[in-house]
Amino acid sequence: MIANTHIPNTVVEMLTNEGLFSKQDLSKAYEIISKSDKKLSLENVLIQELGYDRHKVYQAFCRVYAFREIKIDGTSVSEGWLKFIRDMYESLPQSSQDAFVNKKILPFGYSEKNNEITIFITPDPTDREIDRVIRQAGFKRFELAYGKLEDVEEILHKALPNENQFLENLKEANQEISLTENEDEEKALDEDELTAAINKSLLVNLFEGCLIEAVHKGASDIHIIPKEGNVTEIHFRVDGRLALWHKQEGVKPEAFLAVVKDRTRNVDRFEWDIAQDGFIQREIDHYLIRFRVSIVPIVSSAFTRKYESVVIRVLDDRKVITDLDKLGFDGFAKEEFLKAIRKPQGMVILTGPTGSGKSTTLVAALHQVISTEVNVLTVEDPVEYNIKGARQLKIGAKMNFDQAIRAILRHDPDIVMVGEIRDSKTAEIAIKLANTGHLTFSTLHTNDAVSVISRLYKMGIEPFLLAYAINLVVAQRLMRTLCNKCKQPIPKVDKDFALSIGFTEQEIQTHTFYKPVGCDSCKKGYAGRVAIHEVLPFTVDIRKHILQSSDDLDEDAIRECALKYGMVSLRAAARKRVLDGRACMEEVVAATME
């Protein structure tokens, strides 16, 4: 036995035989465990400290401990199973319900060999506490099986939508806010009135409930918009589209805005005339969620009023994708992307508009290359997700973005992520890193992949540096996918429209095209989004085109060369989603332009 761990030596040998873990890494893990005052599990050390993929680690441990794996899909769950989960949870005492949720215990069904044996799925069947929790709930005969963490969490969330106590309190609130719309519209609020308003539980419950509900609904952003007539609107951005969630009437918007500012760190509640950035942290469903807050003053027709627009970005680390297969890369795009990120040096650039999933793709790419043998540094302003295994530089008043970029050069990096190429200075340093033996990731805002080369060229980057420093450019967009439960085939396809966006006569005749309908499980016929990619590899011919550029780059020649090599345009990638039955034709136009 190893000190501070329950893993016996025979198990260590079996784990080594699994082929996933090297003896060197297992030794490192035991060294970490032996030096810690806390009781650490080998699984968590391998995942959190040594950067192993969680799913693969638990698959290996379950094979060693003879727990079977039950493959489940969190995105597609039958109503019958959801009802079974709800019914079982409701039959338990509240203390057991809480323990089941905390340990992520998912009722699956009954054993095919004996219907008196209940099967439970959990992301960590090796946790001995789970066995105790299930027995205390009254189950004498049961089997534990392994299920992927993300899928277990998603199914539990669908089966057991958490009550939002703040909204329940809001519904039950009887007190009235005195700052009503009957007051003079032109009269400005003074700070005493605002303080009184903040102390009213109605507004506090509304704001706290808003944060919780945004997480439950999977919103990426919350928009708080003051309107004339003492109205405040709260919108959620879900699957890339804004939708009204709540309209608060009869309360002056400044009162609600004051509540928001009062609960946001790094924000001055008494400042109304400048843009401010802050953050909020809340534990929601036993998980720490971060919110990034942006506040800007806006104009109102009532000139004495102080209106501000608030946008809150929801940063839920549980949504971080580490599996490239889930990003939507197809064939050629996936092959070239993997080839580029596995090179020891060079630059990979993601391009696309705000909200196109660039950061998500970069984080997934980093997870493919992070290990204990390389120094991974990131410079982001602001930092969106915590990346295990990377050192994320902290931007603040004493070290701005430019200073952090320069500091990286002296910090012995192997792999660097520069959140965004903002100007020629940032571009110059990023290219220098890529050209001096470092693998570098970054993002840029352009319409397509080829435009990145022109943008960098116009920033003053020399053609020979562009040609040899960059491994790959990826243009990315997100398009909404159809709900599988309610989508319907189009009986007669609008042929002229289909041809105008690039479909061929043969594709129109041989494929089924679908339209959104809408049901209880989706929002207006759509459920989720998928990424589409345009991948520009830097082949020998493309490098030659760049090197031969004089006053201007020939984008058309580079694009034509890339298409011959196998590059798929964004619009072609979007059309493939339609032919696969995952999207509708209207989304092709909404997501891409040609």
BATI-777662 format. One record per residue (C-alpha): x, y, z; residue in three letters. Coordinates in steps of 0.25 Angstrom, whole numbers, plus 5000, padded with zeros to 4 digits. Layout:
XYZala ...
This chain:
500050005000met 500450144997ile 500350255008ala 499150345008asn 498450254997thr 497650134997his 498250074984ile 498949944986pro 500249904978asn 499449794970thr 498549904965val 499749994961val 500249874953glu 498949854946met 498850004943leu 500250004937thr 499749884928asn 498549974923glu 499650044915gly 499050184918leu 499950224930phe 501450224929ser 502250164941lys 502850304942gln 501550374943asp 501050274954leu 502250304962ser 502050454961lys 500650434965ala 501050354977tyr 502050464981glu 501050564981ile 500050484989ile 501150444999ser 501550595001lys 500150645003ser 499450655017asp 498150635010lys 497550495006lys 497750504991leu 497250394981ser 498150344970leu 497050374960glu 496950524963asn 498450544964val 498650474950leu 497550564944ile 497750704952gln 499250694954glu 499750614942leu 498750654932gly 498150524928tyr 496850514921asp 495750494932arg 494950404924his 496050314920lys 496650304934val 495250254940tyr 495050164928gln 496450094932ala 496150094947phe 494750034944cys 495349924936arg 496349894948val 495249894958tyr 494249824949ala 493249934949phe 492549924935arg 492350054927glu 490950084922ile 491050184910lys 489950284911ile 489650414903asp 489350534911gly 488750604898thr 487750494895ser 486950444907val 485650374907ser 484450424914glu 484250294921gly 485650294927trp 485550434932leu 484250394939lys 484850274945phe 485950364951ile 484950464956arg 484150364962asp 485250294969met 485850424975tyr 484450474980glu 484350344987ser 485550374995leu 485650455008pro 486150595006gln 487550565012ser 487750445002ser 487250534990gln 488350634994asp 489450534996ala 489050464982phe 489150594975val 490450634982asn 491050504978lys 490450504964lys 489750374966ile 488850344954leu 487750234955pro 487850144942phe 486850034944gly 486849884949tyr 487849774946ser 487449684934glu 487849564943lys 487049604955asn 486049714956asn 486349734971glu 487649794968ile 487649934964thr 488749994955ile 489250134958phe 490250204949ile 491250304954thr 492450374949pro 493350314960asp 492850174964pro 494250154972thr 493750264982asp 493450174995arg 492550285000glu 491550264989ile 491350114994asp 491050175008arg 490050275002val 489250174994ile 489150075006arg 488650185015gln 487550215005ala 487050075007gly 487650004995phe 488149865000lys 488449804986arg 489049894975phe 490149904965glu 490950024962leu 491350054948ala 492250164941tyr 491650274933gly 492450394927lys 492350524936leu 491750614926glu 490650524921asp 490250484936val 490250634939glu 489350674927glu 488350554930ile 488250594944leu 487950734941his 486950694931lys 486250604940ala 486350694953leu 486250834949pro 486750914961asn 485751004968glu 486151144967asn 485851194982gln 486051334978phe 484951334968leu 484051254977glu 484251374987asn 484051474976leu 482651414973lys 482351414988glu 482751554991ala 481651644996asn 482451764998gln 482351874988glu 483451964983ile 483152104985ser 483952154973leu 482752134963thr 482452184950glu 481452274955asn 482552364960glu 483052484951asp 483752414939glu 484752534939glu 485152524953lys 486552464956ala 486752374967leu 487652414979asp 488652314986glu 487752304998asp 486552254989glu 487552154982leu 488052104996thr 486552085000ala 486252014987ala 487451914988ile 486951875002asn 485651824996lys 485651674994ser 484851684981leu 486051734973leu 487051654980val 486251524978asn 486051564963leu 487551584961phe 488051464968glu 486951384962gly 487351434948cys 488751384950leu 488351244954ile 487251234943glu 488351274933ala 489151154937val 488051064937his 487551104923lys 488951094917gly 489051244914ala 490351304909ser 490051444913asp 489051524921ile 488651664915his 487951764925ile 487351874917ile 486651994924pro 485452054916lys 484652174917glu 483352164925gly 484052104937asn 484351974930val 485551884931thr 485651764922glu 486551644924ile 486951564912his 487651434911phe 488551394899arg 488351244897val 488851174885asp 489351304879gly 488051374880arg 487451474890leu 486151454896ala 485351534906leu 485351454919trp 484651554929his 484151694928lys 484151774941gln 483051884941glu 482751994951gly 484152004957val 485152114952lys 486252044944pro 487352114953glu 486852044965ala 487051904958phe 488451954952leu 488851994966ala 488551854971val 489351794960val 490551884962lys 490551864977asp 490651714976arg 491851724965thr 493251734970arg 494151844964asn 493051934961val 492652064967asp 491252074969arg 491252234970phe 491852244956glu 490852264945trp 491652324934asp 492752234930ile 492952084925ala 493251984936gln 493651844936asp 493451754948gly 493151604952phe 492251524961ile 492451384966gln 491251294971arg 491151144975glu 490051094967ile 489650944968asp 490850914976his 491850974966tyr 492551114965leu 492051194953ile 492751324949arg 492051444943phe 492851554935arg 492051684936val 492151794926ser 491451924929ile 491352044919val 490552174920pro 489452194910ile 488552314905val 487152324910ser 486052424905ser 485852464919ala 487152544921phe 487252544936thr 487152394937arg 488452314938lys 488252194929tyr 489352084927glu 489351954919ser 489851834926val 490351704919val 490751584928ile 491551474921arg 491351334928val 492651264930leu 492251114933asp 493551034933asp 492650904932arg 492450944918lys 493850944914val 494050844903ile 495350764903thr 494950654892asp 495250704878leu 494250614873asp 493150694879lys 493550824872leu 493050784859gly 494350764851phe 494050684839asp 495050594831gly 496050694824phe 495850804835ala 496150704846lys 497350644840glu 498050774837glu 497650834850phe 498250714858leu 499450724849lys 499650874852ala 499550864867ile 500450744868arg 501650814862lys 502750864872pro 502651004867gln 501851104858gly 500551174860met 499051134859val 498151254857ile 496651244860leu 495751354853thr 494351384853gly 493351484860pro 493051504874thr 492251384880gly 492751284869ser 493351184878gly 494851224876lys 495251214890ser 494551084892thr 495351024880thr 496651084886leu 496451024900val 496150884893ala 497350894885ala 498250934898leu 497650814905his 498250724894gln 499650774896val 499750804911ile 500650714918ser 501550724930thr 502750724921glu 502350864915val 502151004920asn 500851054915val 500551204917leu 499351284913thr 499151434912val 497651464912glu 496851594915asp 495951554921pro 496151404925val 494951324922glu 495251184926tyr 496251124936asn 497151034928ile 497750924937lys 499250904934gly 499451044928ala 499951164935arg 498951274932gln 499651414934leu 498851514942lys 498451644935ile 498251764944gly 498651904947ala 500051864950lys 500251774937met 499451804925asn 499251724913phe 500551774905asp 501351754917gln 500951614919ala 501251584905ile 502651634906arg 502851564920ala 502451424913ile 503751434905leu 504551434917arg 503751324924his 504351204917asp 503051164909pro 502851034901asp 501351064897ile 500751204897val 499251244895met 499051394892val 497651424894gly 497451524883glu 498451594873ile 497951734875arg 499051814868asp 500351814861ser 501151804874lys 500351674878thr 500451614864ala 501951644864glu 502251574877ile 501251454874ala 501951434861ile 503351444867lys 502951334877leu 502451244866ala 503751264858asn 504651234870thr 504251094874gly 502951114881his 501551064878leu 500651184878thr 499151194878phe 498351324876ser 497051384870thr 496751494860leu 495551564855his 495351544840thr 494251494830asn 495051364826asp 496351294827ala 497051354815val 496751494820ser 497651464832val 498851464824ile 498451604818ser 498151664831arg 499451624837leu 500151674824tyr 499551804826lys 499951804841met 501351814836gly 501751664837ile 502851624826glu 502351524816pro 503551424819phe 503051424834leu 501651404830leu 502051294821ala 502851214831tyr 502351244844ala 500851204842ile 500451054842asn 498951074840leu 497851174840val 496451134844val 495151214841ala 494051174850gln 492551204851arg 491351144859leu 490051104853met 488851054860arg 488450904859thr 487050854858leu 486250784869cys 486250634866asn 484950624873lys 484150714864cys 484850744851lys 484050714839gln 484450684824pro 484150794814ile 483150734805pro 483550824793lys 484950894794val 485051034788asp 485950994777lys 486351134773asp 486751164788phe 487551034789ala 488251064776leu 488551204780ser 489351164793ile 490151054786gly 489350924786phe 489450844773thr 488250784765glu 488750644770gln 488750684784glu 487350744784ile 486850614777gln 487550514786thr 487550574800his 486450604810thr 486350754815phe 485750784828tyr 485050904834lys 484950954849pro 483550924856val 483650944871gly 483250864882cys 483350854898asp 484850804897ser 485350914888cys 485351064885lys 484551094872lys 485050964866gly 486550984869tyr 487350904880ala 488850944881gly 489850994872arg 491050924864val 492350984859ala 492650994844ile 494151014840his 494951064828glu 496351014830val 497451084822leu 498750994823pro 500051064819phe 500550974808thr 501850994799val 500951054788asp 500251154798ile 501551194805arg 502151224791lys 500951314788his 501151394801ile 502651404798leu 502451454784gln 501551564789ser 502051704787ser 501051824789asp 499851734792asp 499451594795leu 498651514784asp 497551464793glu 496851394781asp 498051324777ala 498351274791ile 496851234793arg 496851154779glu 498151084783cys 497551044797ala 496250994790leu 497050904781lys 497850844793tyr 496550814800gly 496050934808met 494550934810val 493951074810ser 493051114822leu 491851114813arg 492150974808ala 492350924822ala 490950984826ala 490350924814arg 490850784819lys 490150804832arg 488850824824val 489150694816leu 489350624828asp 487950664833gly 488550744845arg 488250884840ala 487250964831cys 487551044819met 487251174825glu 488351154835glu 489351134824val 489051284820val 489051324835ala 490351264838ala 491151294826thr 491351394815met 491951384801glu 
